[in-house]
Amino acid sequence: MFMFFDFRNYFRMVRLAIREKDRRGRRTARFMMLVVVPIMAPLHAICCFLDYIFFPRLWRLKVETPVFIIGHARSGTTLMHRLMTRDPDRYSYFLAYEMAFPSLTEKKILRLLGLIDRRFLSSRFHKKLTAKEDKILEKSRDVHYTGLYSPEEDDFVLTFSCASGMSIVLFPYMDQLDFYYLDEWPRKRRQKWMGGYRQFVRRQLLLNGRGKTHLSKNPTFNGRVEALIEAFPDARFVVMARDPREAIPSLLKLLKDSWRRMGWKDERTEESLQILARQSIHSYWYPFKALEDHPQTKWTVVDYRELVGSPKRTVEEVYEKLGLEMTPEYTAVLEEEENRARKHKTEHRYTLDEFGIDADALRDELAELFDRFGWENQIPMPAGETIG
């Protein structure tokens, strides 16, 4: 398989774009599905084909013992991922810009251009690009830090394959599209999706060097635990846990504001927000159930409060439970993070009431987790921050 492309999803999104009544949303959706994807997907597919000619090691490279950080969005997955990526030379992961160019050939060309820019142009283009990026993302980074050169959710590498949850971020069609409940898909379709994803992970491993471990953080992978274990039998998991009264409204607010900025009207987004709220309940309990059904799989749970309060000790415990060695260099990095964590404050506050979610009903549905983590008697913390 050179590049997986989900034709079923593509044609469905084309129909949705054509039928869309919202003028601004229709314009964006049609441009993406009728112009951008038809141009970029074949280009990426050709480059993915060339990968196996230019880099024959791809044919035999295996993905071994990958680590997947999962948990409800805004539960600390980004912070956990960022802390672990700072372990020198241990991990391979996707940077945001690399997922827009999924083939190894494209990545190698971009890295070569970056090298030329650094050596002969004093990083002129890099500085201009980051300055423009800082200006564009200045406000949104206060809620969720991102950037072209930051580690990101590797599900996005499937955007031009029309198989990524990124499509939901762009288009509020949760009543029509499903990128989450992969474990409930027919076996053949699920395996085809996972096969496509695995090919992109292999490319990234070859790009970043031999002997590294793939490190992934994806809240959308909460509904794909069975599929991940099926595709990567020796995978290890870190499950993040945060009071749902904090994390759920934070996610809903993030997407609501994002859709509003893109011009989608509230009538179009409300149904998707309600579906997302129901999906959020599933993303809390399902990973525990799926992982408990696989006693041979190594996994551990991280309490968000402990990660924020004592990042060094928390990461050390994760390493111990997953069987990873902690080096002196990485220990020093975590000590720096410990000091920085004490200075962090946030001002964002979102509530369940804003989205019509009944707190008592939420407690009933997740009663076991409320008891396990002691959320019942906890006063909810502010729900949005740069480290979620």
C-alpha positions as a printed Julia matrix, in Angstrom:
388×3 Matrix{Float64}:
   0.0    0.0    0.0
   1.62   3.27  -1.14
  -1.0    5.74   0.1
  -4.34   4.97   1.65
  -7.26   7.05   0.37
 -10.79   6.7    1.72
 -12.91   7.15  -1.4
 -16.06   6.41   0.56
 -15.49   9.36   2.87
 -14.34  11.58   0.05
 -17.48  11.19  -2.05
 -19.63  11.58   1.05
 -17.9   14.87   1.88
 -18.3   16.03  -1.72
 -22.05  15.42  -1.5
 -22.22  17.3    1.79
 -20.29  20.23   0.33
 -22.57  20.42  -2.72
 -25.75  20.26  -0.64
 -24.59  22.7    2.05
 -26.98  25.67   2.42
 -24.69  27.88   4.49
 -23.08  30.13   1.85
 -19.73  30.69   3.54
 -19.46  27.13   4.8
 -20.43  25.8    1.37
 -17.7   27.85  -0.28
 -15.04  26.54   2.1
 -16.18  22.92   1.89
 -16.41  22.93  -1.91
 -12.99  24.53  -2.3
 -11.45  21.92  -0.04
 -13.18  18.88  -1.54
 -13.33  19.91  -5.21
 -10.03  21.76  -5.55
  -7.53  21.12  -2.75
  -8.0   17.38  -2.25
  -8.14  16.48  -6.0
  -4.86  18.35  -6.51
  -2.95  17.4   -3.37
  -4.02  13.76  -2.9
  -2.65  12.56  -6.29
   0.55  14.55  -5.71
   1.04  12.92  -2.32
   0.18   9.5   -3.77
   2.87   9.85  -6.46
   5.43  10.87  -3.86
   4.41   7.96  -1.62
   4.99   5.63  -4.59
   8.43   7.17  -5.1
   9.25   6.55  -1.44
   9.53   2.82  -2.11
  11.91   3.47  -5.0
  14.13   6.06  -3.31
  14.04   4.46   0.14
  13.8    0.65  -0.28
  14.32   0.13   3.48
  10.64   1.05   3.81
   9.71  -2.39   2.52
  11.14  -4.15   5.58
  10.93  -1.52   8.33
   8.77  -2.55  11.3
   6.99  -0.41  13.88
   7.96  -1.81  17.27
   6.56  -1.0   20.74
   4.92   2.36  19.84
   3.53   4.48  22.69
   0.04   5.96  22.33
  -1.11   8.77  24.62
  -4.91   8.8   24.66
  -7.67  10.3   26.77
 -10.38  12.89  26.33
  -9.24  16.06  24.58
  -8.13  18.78  27.02
  -7.15  16.15  29.61
  -3.4   16.76  29.43
  -2.57  14.7   26.33
  -0.64  17.62  24.81
   1.36  18.24  27.97
   2.19  14.56  28.41
   3.22  14.3   24.77
   5.37  17.43  24.94
   7.14  16.21  28.07
   7.93  12.82  26.55
   9.14  14.25  23.24
  11.84  16.05  25.21
  13.51  12.75  26.06
  16.67  13.03  23.88
  16.9   10.65  20.91
  14.28   8.19  22.19
  11.18   9.03  20.18
   9.99   9.57  16.65
   6.91  11.77  16.19
   5.22  14.0   13.66
   5.71  17.74  13.57
   2.67  19.71  12.45
   4.05  20.79   9.07
   5.18  17.25   8.25
   1.62  15.97   8.29
   0.7   18.27   5.4
   3.39  16.45   3.38
   2.92  12.8    4.31
   5.43  11.16   1.97
   9.05  10.58   2.92
  10.18  12.13  -0.38
   8.38  15.38   0.41
   9.73  15.49   3.96
  13.3   14.93   2.77
  12.97  17.76   0.24
  11.58  20.12   2.87
  14.37  19.27   5.29
  16.93  19.88   2.56
  15.39  23.3    1.85
  15.48  24.04   5.57
  19.16  23.11   5.7
  19.92  25.43   2.77
  18.0   28.23   4.48
  20.0   27.79   7.71
  23.43  27.46   6.15
  23.31  29.96   3.31
  20.47  32.38   4.12
  20.86  32.76   7.9
  17.42  31.14   8.4
  15.74  34.07   6.63
  12.71  32.12   5.43
  12.35  30.25   8.7
  12.28  33.51  10.67
   9.69  35.06   8.36
   7.52  31.96   8.52
   7.6   31.7   12.31
   6.96  35.44  12.72
   3.85  35.19  10.53
   2.77  32.03  12.33
   3.14  33.73  15.74
   0.96  36.6   14.57
  -1.79  34.33  13.22
  -1.84  31.94  16.17
  -1.2   34.42  18.97
  -4.71  34.28  20.46
  -5.45  30.59  19.94
  -2.18  29.49  21.53
  -3.45  30.67  24.88
  -5.97  27.83  24.71
  -3.98  25.18  22.82
  -0.34  25.7   21.84
   0.46  24.69  18.31
   2.84  25.62  15.54
   4.35  24.29  12.33
   7.38  22.97  14.17
   5.5   21.59  17.2
   4.66  17.91  17.79
   1.02  17.32  16.9
  -1.69  14.67  16.66
  -0.54  12.23  14.0
  -4.12  11.44  12.99
  -3.79  14.62  10.92
  -1.35  12.84   8.58
  -4.44  11.21   7.04
  -6.09  14.54   6.2
  -5.46  14.27   2.45
  -6.5   10.62   2.6
  -9.95  11.86   3.73
  -9.57   9.6    6.76
  -8.68  12.05   9.54
 -10.69  13.62  12.33
  -9.25  16.89  11.04
 -12.18  16.9    8.62
 -14.52  17.41  11.58
 -12.42  20.37  12.74
 -12.95  21.91   9.3
 -16.54  20.82   8.68
 -19.16  20.31  11.47
 -20.72  17.19   9.94
 -20.58  14.83  12.91
 -24.06  13.6   12.08
 -22.77  12.4    8.69
 -19.09  11.51   9.23
 -17.41   9.17  11.71
 -13.67   9.2   12.29
 -13.89   8.08  15.9
 -15.72   4.75  16.38
 -13.16   2.77  14.4
 -13.46  -0.29  16.65
 -17.1   -0.6   15.55
 -16.31  -0.48  11.83
 -16.38  -3.65   9.7
 -13.12  -5.55  10.18
 -11.93  -5.13   6.59
 -12.45  -1.37   6.54
 -10.82  -0.97   9.96
  -7.76  -2.94   8.89
  -7.46  -0.94   5.69
  -7.48   2.34   7.65
  -4.91   1.03  10.14
  -2.74  -0.24   7.31
  -2.69   3.24   5.78
  -1.85   4.83   9.11
   0.94   2.31   9.78
   2.57   3.15   6.43
   2.83   6.83   7.4
   4.28   5.91  10.81
   6.93   3.79   9.08
   7.9    6.72   6.87
   8.29   8.96   9.92
  10.44   6.37  11.69
  12.74   6.1    8.69
  12.94   9.9    8.5
  13.81  10.35  12.17
  16.36   7.54  12.42
  16.69   3.89  13.36
  16.04   2.57  16.81
  13.46   5.17  17.81
  10.03   4.57  19.29
   6.98   6.1   17.67
   5.22   8.42  20.13
   1.64   9.45  19.41
  -0.98  11.54  21.16
  -4.49  11.48  19.75
  -7.73  12.01  21.68
  -9.6   10.62  18.65
  -7.78   7.31  19.2
  -9.96   6.68  22.26
 -12.39   4.92  19.95
  -9.63   2.95  18.19
  -7.92   1.06  21.02
  -8.86  -2.4   19.73
  -7.79  -1.46  16.21
  -4.46  -0.09  17.48
  -3.69  -3.27  19.42
  -4.66  -5.33  16.4
  -2.28  -3.32  14.17
   0.48  -2.91  16.78
   0.33  -5.95  19.13
   3.22  -4.68  21.28
   1.84  -1.14  21.63
   1.91   0.63  25.01
  -0.68   3.15  26.2
  -0.83   6.17  28.48
  -4.43   7.05  29.38
  -5.01  10.61  30.61
  -7.78  11.28  33.13
  -9.25  14.68  34.0
 -12.52  15.75  35.6
 -15.04  15.64  32.72
 -16.72  18.76  34.1
 -13.54  20.57  33.08
 -12.43  18.77  29.93
 -15.75  18.31  28.1
 -16.87  21.97  28.04
 -13.32  22.99  27.16
 -13.37  20.8   24.04
 -16.86  21.92  23.04
 -15.9   25.58  23.45
 -12.71  25.07  21.43
 -14.56  23.56  18.47
 -17.5   25.95  18.7
 -15.18  28.96  18.52
 -13.16  27.36  15.74
 -16.25  26.68  13.62
 -17.53  30.19  14.28
 -14.24  31.73  13.13
 -14.49  29.72   9.9
 -17.92  31.21   9.28
 -20.2   28.29  10.15
 -23.53  29.35  11.62
 -24.74  28.07  14.98
 -27.62  26.17  13.39
 -25.1   24.02  11.52
 -22.82  23.43  14.52
 -25.32  22.77  17.32
 -26.11  19.2   16.3
 -22.42  18.38  15.98
 -21.76  19.78  19.44
 -24.47  17.56  20.9
 -23.04  14.5   19.15
 -19.57  15.45  20.35
 -20.85  15.66  23.92
 -22.18  12.09  23.67
 -18.93  10.93  22.1
 -17.08  12.53  25.01
 -18.82  10.2   27.45
 -17.68   7.23  25.39
 -14.11   8.51  25.23
 -13.95   8.49  29.03
 -14.99   4.91  29.78
 -14.18   3.03  26.57
 -10.32   3.06  26.7
 -10.42   1.48  30.18
 -12.76  -1.27  29.01
 -10.8   -1.99  25.84
  -7.42  -2.11  27.59
  -8.7   -4.25  30.45
  -9.74  -6.78  27.81
  -6.06  -7.08  26.81
  -4.06  -8.06  29.92
  -0.92  -8.6   27.81
  -0.83  -4.91  26.83
   1.24  -2.5   28.92
  -0.66   0.62  29.88
  -0.93   3.14  32.68
  -3.24   5.94  33.79
  -2.18   9.52  34.51
  -4.26  11.82  36.69
  -4.22  15.31  35.15
  -3.87  16.95  38.57
  -0.75  14.93  39.33
   0.79  15.7   35.94
   0.27  19.43  36.35
   1.36  19.47  39.99
   4.34  17.12  39.77
   5.31  16.49  36.13
   8.7   14.97  36.95
   7.39  12.38  39.4
   4.41  11.59  37.16
   6.53  10.97  34.05
   8.95   8.85  36.1
   6.04   6.65  37.18
   4.87   6.33  33.57
   8.34   5.23  32.48
   8.5    2.66  35.26
   5.12   1.16  34.41
   5.84   1.03  30.67
   9.32  -0.43  31.18
  11.21   2.59  29.84
  14.64   3.64  31.09
  15.02   7.16  32.52
  18.34   8.78  31.55
  20.13  11.46  33.64
  19.74  13.93  30.77
  16.0   13.46  30.68
  15.76  13.71  34.45
  17.36  17.17  34.22
  14.82  18.19  31.57
  11.94  17.13  33.82
  13.34  19.14  36.71
  13.17  22.25  34.52
   9.56  21.41  33.63
   8.75  21.0   37.32
   9.86  24.57  37.99
   7.95  25.91  35.02
   4.75  24.1   36.01
   4.65  25.93  39.34
   4.49  29.27  37.53
   1.65  28.32  35.17
  -1.74  29.94  35.61
  -4.88  30.02  33.49
  -7.87  32.32  33.26
 -10.21  30.35  30.98
 -13.43  29.06  32.55
 -16.11  27.09  30.75
 -19.15  25.34  32.22
 -21.37  22.39  31.33
 -24.42  24.67  31.5
 -23.17  26.59  28.47
 -23.73  23.46  26.38
 -26.86  22.16  28.06
 -25.13  19.23  29.78
 -26.62  18.1   33.07
 -23.86  17.63  35.66
 -25.84  15.06  37.66
 -26.48  12.95  34.58
 -22.8   13.15  33.7
 -21.85  11.9   37.18
 -24.3    9.01  36.85
 -22.93   7.9   33.49
 -19.32   8.07  34.67
 -19.93   7.12  38.31
 -17.17   4.51  38.38
 -14.57   7.0   37.17
 -15.83   9.74  39.51
 -15.27   7.34  42.4
 -11.94   6.12  41.11
 -10.42   9.57  40.71
 -12.26  11.39  43.47
 -13.9   13.91  41.17
 -17.18  13.89  43.08
 -16.01  16.21  45.85
 -13.66  18.22  43.67
 -14.41  21.8   42.69
 -13.89  21.93  38.9
 -10.74  23.75  37.84
 -10.61  26.23  34.94
 -11.2   24.25  31.8
  -8.93  25.75  29.17
  -5.18  26.22  29.13
  -2.11  25.98  26.97
  -1.16  22.57  28.33
  -4.32  20.57  27.6
